[in-house]
């Protein structure tokens, strides 16, 4: 296999696309890269995170879809979180808390030189936020 892109894109299926776009754009600073409507199938909003894209997909007829499994990252098997790296976790976490962002795990020194926190988007998806420290 030959990769054509050095990043992984993430697809999040949501009933609350406007809330999700606002969260990723306004709280995390991910710019909207584009939108597409596919009649009778879905509306997709693409958000940039470095070289990766997060695709927020609102399928037609979302009322019948079950919600994502809530809870901490280790509460179930399977894909449970995305992970991003930031320059100043303490500052970012303080801002997210004051903005009402749900914090699953507060600032924790994971190992020497690495700190981590886990926040949630409006649908309850876990976002592991890491910071390398000098």
Phi, psi and omega in degrees: 000135176246115180286141177259354180215139183266035179211162177253135175265151184240137177248122176244118178271130188218151170269342189244057187301318181298317178296320181293316178300314180300318180297306184292327179281308189274327182268320182259346177080022179275119181286148174287128180261342179165166179221149176214137174253127175247102187310134178065007179239296184191163168245131185238131173243126180260128180240138181270139172224092186062231178276350180270160173240143169251121179258116178266111188250122175250098181289154174297137177072045184290347184301331183276352183280137175287154178288164175294153178290118182280171172112179182298162182306318184271017182279346182200166177280166174098188180291115189242344184198162166251159182231132177233156177246136181235167182275325185223084184299318181303311181295314180299315181297319177300316178295318179295318179299315181293338177271001177086014178291137179288129179252115177283317181223123181287175180310125182223133171283108185285314177200170181306123177087359181227125176243155183215151169216161177231126177243171179237145171277177183300336177271359179089008176289134182281137175235109177279126181243121184243157179216128173277130180248146179293000000 
